[in-house]
C-alpha cells in the first residue's frame, strides 16, 4: 500500500516502453519479526531453532544475544559489518522468562505469486514507497523488467513453472546487478545462490528495453494459470463485475479501452492522466493501472478474426466503484476531445454498475450477429439448390425431387388445391376395360362416343342424320 495520498495518486501504470523495477517483498532476515513463529525477534533468554531439514540463507544486520541456537543441516548466515551472536551468561534482564522460538519455513514462497512483488518506475521510487498498481499478470516481473532483491537482505524463492526459463532484463542481489546470463549463472552456482533460489526454471537475463513507444507485451500470459493459482478472489457486491485482461479476479470499478494509431506514446499518455486527473482531491483513493493488451476481434461480433493491440486502463475504487465510473467518463471525454493530438483513434469504457460509453453497443452487436447468421443460412440454401440442380449432390431416391414436386402441385388461383372429384375407371381410363371379345364386341366399344358436350352412349336405332321432322 502507498504511504501517503500523493503516493497513492502516483500514476500506477504498467506496460510502458521503459522497464519497471519489480522488488521481491519477503526476506529471510534475522531482524524481521514476521520470520519468527512468536512474531518477535529472539532475545538473550530465548532458544533459537531453525528447521533442521530446510535450506535457509539468513541475513544478520546487528549483534544478537541468545541462550541457545539449533542450526539447520544446510544453511548460512550472511553477516553485516559488526553483526554476530553471543551467548548470555545467566539471565537477560530485558528479555523475559525466555521461550523457544522457531524460524519460519520459507520453502513455499513462489516467484509467480503476484502478492509477493511490488513495482516502481525507478529505484528511488522503490525506496520511497511509490509503488505501482497493476493487473496480476504484470505484478510478476515481465520480460523487460529489472528484478530487485533488497541490498541488505537475503531470501528464498521457488522459480518452478511450466516454462523452461524466466526472461527478465536484469537481477540485483545483495546490491549487485546482474545483466548477463553467464554472470548470473555463475552466481546461481555459488553457495548463496543455491540457498536463495530453487526450482526448475532457469533465468534468461539480458533482455533489452521495450523499443515500442506504445508499450510492449509483458509476456506473462503463458503463466496466467500459475499466477492465478496463488490468488484468492474476494466476494463482490457490485451489479456487473468486470474481468480485466491479465487479471485473475473480477473487480468492481471501470475499464477504459483506448484504440491508438501511429504517434501514440504510452509514457506520455500515462503522465497526462496523472497530471489531469489523479492529482485532483476527489480521486485520492483511486487505484489505476494502464497496460498494453491484445484483444480478440470478431467479425460481425461472431467469427474470430485475430487480435488487435489496445491500451487497457483499469480503475478501482473500493467495493462500489462509483468514483471509478466518474473518472472513466472523464478519461473518455478527454480522449475524444484531444485524441488526434495524442495518437488516439477511439476510447470507450465499461463500469461495474452496468453503465458504458455506448449503452446500445451490446444490442447492436447481437442484432448484427443474428442478421449475419440469417445471411449465412440463406447462402447455404442457395448453394445447396444449385448443387442439386447440377447433379453434384444426389437426393435420396425415397424423396421426391424439387422439380417433380413443383410439377405435381396443382393449386387454384385462390391458393388452395384443385378438386378433381373422384376417379371413374370407365371414363377416365378406357384402356383399363378388360378385352373380352365375347362380352364386349367391337360394336359395343363403338357404342361409346365422346364429343365436345360430353360422353354418351350411341343409340343404334337412332340415326343422327335424320331429324324428327320430315319435309
ABEGO torsion letter per residue (X at the ends): XBABAAAAABBBBBGBABBBBBBBABBABAABAAABAAGBBBBAABBBBBBAABBBBBBBABBBBBABBBBBABBBBBBBBGBEBBBBBEBBAAAEAEBBBBBBBAAABBAABAAABBBBABAAAAAAGBBBBBBAAAABBBAABBBBBBABBBBBBBABBABABBBBABBBBGGBBBABAAAAAAAAABAAAAAABBEABBBBBGBBBBABAAEBBAGAAAAAAAAAAABBBBBBABABBBBBBGBABBBBEBBBBBBBBBGBBAAAAAAAAAAAAAABAAAAABBBBBBBBBBBBBBGGABBAEBBBBBBBBBBBEAAGAAAAAAAAAAAAAAAAAAAAAGBABBBBBBAAGBBABAAAAAAAAAAAAAAAAAAAAAAAAAAAAAAAAGABBBBAABBBAAAAAAABBBBAAGBBBBAEBBBAAAABAAABBBBAAABBAAAAAABBBBAAEBBBBBAABBAABBABBX
